[in-house]
Amino acid sequence: MNLQKIQIQREGHRRFIEKYLEKIEQSKENDSLTDFHAILKTIEAKVRILGTLNEKILSQTEIDGLEEEIFQTDTYSAELDIQLCRLRAFRDQQDKRAAPHTTDLPRDDQRNSSNQQRNSNGVNPDASSFFPKRTVSYNSNHSVSSNSTQFYRLPKIALPSFSGDILR
């Protein structure tokens, strides 16, 4: 492609970004998080396209105009990065507010030490009501009933295959 065509494409993407930066500010004021997330995702995709176009433009720019092109491109990119950082910080802040309040359940070692304290106080650990029923909630708004049982997500590990020779 020729240089002028790529520059026109870049300007079109920049205008799109500017328009949607205004829209995302409106969605912030209207507390429309769904719109905010969709617009932010679209803007981030356009920024990636701009990066590709900028590289193509720089590779085709004559030496005389290279310094000015780099300066203008980097200035625009820096200002855009600042705005994106602010928008991401706002998104993260809103996501934290929207997340349901969670309660940390005791780990097994903490539960065992609390059970020992109860045992020393004369509580029968074998009684059927020793572990009270409780409902555990998590982010997807589903409820799971449990008897104080916790499940841990363990990391997946890769082990070398055993050849049968115990000396290796």
Backbone bond lengths (Angstrom), bond angles and torsions (degrees), N, CA, C in turn:
res aa  C-N    CA-C-N  psi(-1)  N-CA   C-N-CA  omega(-1)  CA-C   N-CA-C  phi
1 M - - - 1.452 - - 1.520 108.93 -
2 N 1.299 114.94 151.49 1.456 116.14 178.72 1.529 110.07 -83.97
3 L 1.310 115.03 162.20 1.460 122.83 -173.42 1.523 112.14 -60.44
4 Q 1.310 117.06 -43.19 1.461 120.64 -176.55 1.538 111.19 -63.33
5 K 1.302 117.47 -39.83 1.461 121.41 179.83 1.533 110.88 -65.02
6 I 1.319 117.12 -41.11 1.468 121.00 179.12 1.526 110.09 -66.39
7 Q 1.341 117.12 -40.07 1.465 120.37 178.72 1.529 111.13 -63.91
8 I 1.323 117.26 -38.59 1.465 120.83 177.89 1.530 109.99 -66.13
9 Q 1.321 117.25 -40.18 1.470 120.45 176.26 1.525 110.38 -60.84
10 R 1.316 116.05 -44.05 1.465 120.25 -179.91 1.525 110.73 -61.15
11 E 1.328 116.98 -43.76 1.462 120.28 179.43 1.527 111.03 -62.71
12 G 1.321 117.23 -37.82 1.466 120.42 176.64 1.518 111.81 -62.70
13 H 1.319 116.85 -43.22 1.468 120.76 178.18 1.525 110.83 -66.90
14 R 1.326 117.51 -37.46 1.467 120.49 177.68 1.526 110.70 -63.92
15 R 1.328 117.14 -43.56 1.468 120.67 178.66 1.526 110.20 -62.23
16 F 1.328 116.58 -40.91 1.465 120.99 177.55 1.526 109.97 -59.96
17 I 1.328 116.63 -46.23 1.465 121.05 -179.62 1.519 110.31 -61.57
18 E 1.336 117.67 -45.23 1.462 120.84 -179.59 1.531 110.79 -60.46
19 K 1.321 117.01 -42.93 1.465 121.33 179.52 1.525 110.66 -62.73
20 Y 1.319 116.38 -43.21 1.461 119.38 -177.23 1.524 112.78 -78.95
21 L 1.326 118.03 -19.02 1.463 119.51 171.19 1.529 109.51 -67.92
22 E 1.331 116.66 -35.74 1.466 120.12 175.05 1.531 110.37 -67.10
23 K 1.332 116.68 -42.24 1.468 120.22 179.86 1.523 111.72 -64.54
24 I 1.328 116.40 -36.64 1.464 118.49 -178.38 1.527 110.43 -70.14
25 E 1.330 117.01 -31.73 1.467 120.07 175.25 1.528 109.91 -65.62
26 Q 1.326 116.76 -39.46 1.464 120.46 177.42 1.528 110.65 -64.98
27 S 1.320 117.19 -39.70 1.467 119.51 179.74 1.527 111.06 -68.55
28 K 1.344 117.66 -29.52 1.465 120.66 174.70 1.524 110.03 -64.71
29 E 1.334 116.21 -43.23 1.460 120.66 -178.72 1.524 111.60 -69.00
30 N 1.325 117.16 -32.42 1.464 121.56 -178.72 1.522 112.58 -86.46
31 D 1.314 117.66 1.57 1.469 122.87 -177.83 1.524 112.26 55.19
32 S 1.317 116.38 38.59 1.458 121.36 177.97 1.522 108.40 -99.72
33 L 1.335 116.08 88.13 1.462 120.59 -175.76 1.519 112.61 -68.82
34 T 1.307 117.57 -32.20 1.460 119.87 178.87 1.519 110.11 -64.33
35 D 1.335 116.07 -47.07 1.464 119.97 176.85 1.521 110.62 -62.16
36 F 1.332 116.03 -42.27 1.463 120.76 -179.09 1.525 110.74 -57.96
37 H 1.324 116.79 -48.36 1.468 120.74 -179.13 1.525 111.47 -63.22
38 A 1.322 116.89 -42.38 1.468 120.42 -179.21 1.527 111.14 -65.43
39 I 1.326 116.47 -43.47 1.466 119.89 -179.55 1.520 110.35 -66.78
40 L 1.328 117.45 -42.55 1.466 120.53 179.66 1.521 110.85 -61.35
41 K 1.312 116.61 -41.36 1.465 120.78 178.72 1.529 110.62 -62.78
42 T 1.329 116.67 -41.03 1.464 121.44 178.68 1.520 111.03 -65.37
43 I 1.329 116.41 -43.03 1.469 120.08 179.50 1.524 110.26 -63.24
44 E 1.326 117.14 -42.99 1.468 119.86 179.59 1.526 111.32 -62.01
45 A 1.323 117.37 -36.64 1.471 120.53 176.85 1.524 110.29 -65.75
46 K 1.318 116.87 -41.32 1.471 120.60 178.78 1.529 110.99 -65.85
47 V 1.313 117.65 -34.71 1.472 120.93 178.06 1.522 109.95 -63.85
48 R 1.323 117.13 -39.38 1.470 119.90 177.20 1.531 110.47 -64.38
49 I 1.329 116.73 -40.55 1.465 120.19 177.46 1.523 110.03 -63.49
50 L 1.334 116.42 -41.79 1.468 120.16 177.90 1.521 111.36 -59.66
51 G 1.313 117.31 -40.78 1.463 120.61 178.76 1.518 111.54 -59.52
52 T 1.321 116.17 -42.74 1.471 120.68 178.15 1.522 110.99 -64.55
53 L 1.331 116.36 -45.07 1.466 120.01 179.39 1.527 111.40 -64.00
54 N 1.331 116.95 -39.35 1.467 120.19 178.63 1.525 111.24 -61.34
55 E 1.333 116.32 -40.75 1.470 119.46 178.05 1.523 111.14 -63.49
56 K 1.329 116.41 -41.70 1.466 119.66 178.54 1.523 110.98 -64.16
57 I 1.328 116.56 -41.70 1.466 120.38 -179.82 1.518 110.36 -64.33
58 L 1.322 117.05 -44.49 1.470 119.88 -179.83 1.521 111.65 -63.54
59 S 1.316 116.84 -35.50 1.464 118.75 -179.49 1.526 111.92 -71.10
60 Q 1.333 117.44 -23.66 1.458 120.43 -178.58 1.528 113.59 -103.14
61 T 1.327 117.87 -3.36 1.462 121.31 -178.31 1.523 110.01 -77.54
62 E 1.324 114.83 139.37 1.465 120.94 176.79 1.523 109.52 -67.51
63 I 1.304 116.06 156.98 1.462 122.16 -177.13 1.523 111.33 -59.33
64 D 1.334 117.60 -36.14 1.464 120.94 -177.77 1.533 112.04 -60.71
65 G 1.306 118.68 -39.20 1.457 121.92 -176.39 1.510 114.29 -100.14
66 L 1.314 117.59 4.56 1.462 121.60 -174.55 1.528 112.53 -64.60
67 E 1.332 117.03 -44.97 1.463 120.42 -177.86 1.527 111.02 -61.94
68 E 1.323 116.74 -45.71 1.466 120.77 -179.86 1.532 110.88 -64.76
69 E 1.319 117.21 -40.36 1.467 121.32 179.21 1.527 110.73 -63.20
70 I 1.327 116.81 -43.87 1.470 120.71 178.31 1.520 110.22 -62.01
71 F 1.334 116.98 -44.44 1.461 120.88 -178.74 1.531 110.88 -61.86
72 Q 1.331 117.44 -47.91 1.463 120.76 -178.90 1.529 111.53 -64.92
73 T 1.308 115.93 -42.67 1.465 120.49 -179.47 1.524 110.96 -64.19
74 D 1.329 116.83 -46.01 1.461 120.30 -178.48 1.525 111.74 -68.33
75 T 1.328 117.33 -36.27 1.461 120.58 177.90 1.525 110.33 -62.83
76 Y 1.317 116.37 -48.12 1.468 120.50 179.06 1.529 110.36 -62.49
77 S 1.320 116.56 -43.97 1.468 120.68 -178.55 1.525 111.45 -63.67
78 A 1.335 117.22 -40.08 1.464 120.67 -179.87 1.528 110.67 -65.19
79 E 1.334 116.90 -44.70 1.464 119.79 178.75 1.526 111.20 -63.75
80 L 1.304 116.13 -39.51 1.463 120.68 178.73 1.530 110.87 -66.53
81 D 1.325 117.43 -40.32 1.468 121.10 177.90 1.527 111.33 -62.15
82 I 1.341 116.51 -39.42 1.466 120.40 178.35 1.524 109.97 -62.17
83 Q 1.333 116.30 -45.87 1.465 119.84 179.10 1.526 111.20 -63.40
84 L 1.327 117.10 -41.07 1.465 120.18 179.53 1.525 111.49 -65.31
85 C 1.331 117.22 -38.20 1.471 120.17 177.53 1.525 110.58 -62.53
86 R 1.332 116.74 -42.01 1.465 120.29 177.89 1.527 110.80 -63.39
87 L 1.329 115.84 -42.12 1.463 119.57 -179.84 1.526 111.39 -66.32
88 R 1.324 117.10 -39.73 1.470 120.09 178.30 1.525 110.94 -66.46
89 A 1.346 116.60 -38.27 1.461 120.07 177.57 1.526 110.15 -63.89
90 F 1.321 116.53 -41.43 1.466 120.61 176.68 1.524 110.28 -62.03
91 R 1.340 116.58 -44.26 1.464 121.35 179.27 1.527 110.62 -59.68
92 D 1.330 116.28 -46.81 1.463 119.99 -179.13 1.527 111.19 -63.20
93 Q 1.338 116.01 -39.56 1.456 120.56 178.70 1.531 110.66 -64.11
94 Q 1.316 116.99 -42.85 1.461 120.93 179.38 1.527 111.18 -67.72
95 D 1.328 116.72 -37.52 1.462 120.20 178.68 1.523 111.04 -64.45
96 K 1.333 116.54 -37.34 1.464 119.77 178.17 1.522 110.62 -66.75
97 R 1.329 116.50 -38.96 1.466 120.01 178.59 1.521 111.36 -67.60
98 A 1.325 116.13 -37.94 1.462 120.69 -176.58 1.521 112.51 -76.19
99 A 1.326 117.31 -22.06 1.469 120.72 -179.09 1.523 108.93 -67.68
100 P 1.324 117.14 136.67 1.462 119.24 178.76 1.524 109.94 -66.50
101 H 1.309 114.05 151.20 1.459 118.34 178.41 1.522 108.79 -66.93
102 T 1.288 115.96 130.27 1.456 120.50 -178.35 1.514 109.51 -110.77
103 T 1.292 115.42 151.35 1.451 121.92 177.53 1.509 107.99 -114.77
104 D 1.307 115.58 130.79 1.453 119.59 177.72 1.520 108.83 -76.70
105 L 1.309 115.53 126.47 1.452 120.69 175.31 1.518 108.35 -85.38
106 P 1.332 117.89 149.22 1.460 119.09 -178.54 1.518 111.28 -68.35
107 R 1.319 114.87 145.70 1.461 119.69 174.80 1.525 108.09 -73.33
108 D 1.330 116.03 167.98 1.464 120.50 -177.20 1.523 112.01 -57.92
109 D 1.343 117.99 -42.52 1.459 119.46 -177.94 1.525 110.96 -67.18
110 Q 1.333 117.73 -34.45 1.454 119.86 176.98 1.526 110.40 -70.81
111 R 1.335 116.99 -39.39 1.456 121.43 179.91 1.523 109.49 -64.91
112 N 1.339 116.92 -41.99 1.464 120.36 -179.48 1.516 111.18 -63.34
113 S 1.337 118.11 -41.15 1.457 119.78 179.88 1.526 110.49 -68.03
114 S 1.349 117.42 -35.99 1.463 118.81 177.39 1.529 110.43 -70.66
115 N 1.346 118.05 -32.81 1.465 121.26 176.09 1.520 110.46 -65.37
116 Q 1.330 117.33 -39.01 1.453 120.84 178.88 1.524 110.33 -65.00
117 Q 1.332 116.67 -37.83 1.459 119.26 177.45 1.525 110.17 -65.14
118 R 1.337 117.30 -40.35 1.462 120.79 178.17 1.526 110.33 -64.82
119 N 1.344 116.38 -40.34 1.462 120.12 179.84 1.515 110.61 -61.55
120 S 1.310 117.10 -38.84 1.456 119.60 -179.57 1.526 110.99 -71.46
121 N 1.324 117.45 -17.66 1.457 121.31 178.24 1.522 112.34 -91.03
122 G 1.331 118.52 4.17 1.449 122.02 176.72 1.519 114.33 91.36
123 V 1.309 119.65 16.35 1.459 122.14 178.38 1.514 108.30 -84.64
124 N 1.313 117.41 137.07 1.454 122.37 -179.99 1.528 109.12 -84.69
125 P 1.343 119.16 109.44 1.460 120.65 -178.36 1.516 113.07 -71.92
126 D 1.338 118.92 -14.72 1.458 121.70 -179.51 1.522 112.40 -89.83
127 A 1.309 117.25 -4.25 1.467 120.04 -179.77 1.522 109.58 -66.46
128 S 1.350 115.54 150.60 1.467 119.24 -175.84 1.523 112.15 -67.39
129 S 1.308 118.31 -24.19 1.461 120.15 -179.49 1.529 112.42 -98.54
130 F 1.332 115.86 15.00 1.464 118.56 -178.94 1.519 111.48 -62.80
131 F 1.340 117.44 -41.18 1.459 121.28 176.50 1.527 107.49 -101.66
132 P 1.311 117.18 106.50 1.464 118.63 -178.00 1.527 110.88 -68.67
133 K 1.333 114.37 146.67 1.467 118.62 175.84 1.518 107.49 -72.62
134 R 1.332 115.80 138.61 1.460 120.09 175.30 1.511 108.68 -144.42
135 T 1.299 115.61 159.32 1.456 121.71 179.40 1.516 108.34 -106.70
136 V 1.310 115.41 129.83 1.455 121.44 -179.50 1.516 107.87 -105.87
137 S 1.334 117.49 127.83 1.467 121.81 178.78 1.508 109.21 -109.90
138 Y 1.313 115.26 149.76 1.452 119.81 174.48 1.508 108.86 -139.07
139 N 1.338 117.49 178.19 1.457 123.94 -166.39 1.517 116.13 -52.79
140 S 1.306 120.54 -31.92 1.458 120.03 -173.70 1.532 112.03 -86.34
141 N 1.328 117.48 17.77 1.458 123.93 175.13 1.526 113.69 61.98
142 H 1.311 118.71 24.47 1.453 123.19 173.32 1.523 107.36 -97.10
143 S 1.297 117.39 151.87 1.456 120.86 177.06 1.514 109.07 -116.65
144 V 1.316 115.46 142.04 1.449 121.09 179.13 1.518 106.84 -129.77
145 S 1.303 116.72 128.14 1.447 121.03 178.74 1.520 108.29 -89.68
146 S 1.326 116.18 137.23 1.459 118.66 -178.85 1.513 109.89 -146.25
147 N 1.305 115.98 162.38 1.449 123.34 173.68 1.512 108.85 -101.12
148 S 1.309 118.06 65.85 1.466 124.44 179.56 1.519 112.10 53.04
149 T 1.299 117.82 30.39 1.452 121.80 179.48 1.513 108.54 -97.30
150 Q 1.312 115.13 132.26 1.454 119.74 178.10 1.505 109.63 -109.79
151 F 1.303 115.29 149.45 1.438 121.52 174.41 1.513 107.44 -118.60
152 Y 1.300 116.42 134.66 1.449 121.66 -179.92 1.512 109.51 -109.25
153 R 1.307 116.46 139.57 1.462 120.79 173.40 1.512 106.95 -89.82
154 L 1.291 116.05 115.77 1.452 121.48 -179.50 1.516 109.68 -98.59
155 P 1.319 116.34 148.35 1.470 118.11 179.28 1.521 110.72 -70.80
156 K 1.318 115.21 149.62 1.460 119.91 175.26 1.518 108.07 -81.30
157 I 1.312 115.80 136.54 1.459 119.55 178.90 1.520 109.00 -122.90
158 A 1.294 115.03 152.35 1.463 120.60 177.68 1.521 107.86 -109.31
159 L 1.304 115.98 122.69 1.454 121.09 179.62 1.524 109.13 -106.88
160 P 1.331 116.48 146.75 1.465 117.81 177.08 1.526 109.55 -68.39
161 S 1.311 116.52 149.31 1.465 119.51 -179.03 1.532 109.55 -74.36
162 F 1.320 115.46 146.17 1.453 121.93 -177.46 1.523 108.72 -92.60
163 S 1.324 115.67 124.66 1.461 119.97 -176.80 1.526 112.48 -86.69
164 G 1.306 118.37 -9.84 1.455 121.67 -179.27 1.523 112.08 103.66
165 D 1.303 118.58 -15.11 1.455 123.15 179.36 1.522 107.70 -90.94
166 I 1.356 117.44 112.18 1.455 120.74 -176.62 1.523 112.69 -75.17
167 L 1.314 118.01 -12.49 1.457 120.66 -179.24 1.526 112.43 -84.43
168 R 1.298 118.32 -9.88 1.474 120.73 179.67 1.475 111.66 -92.70
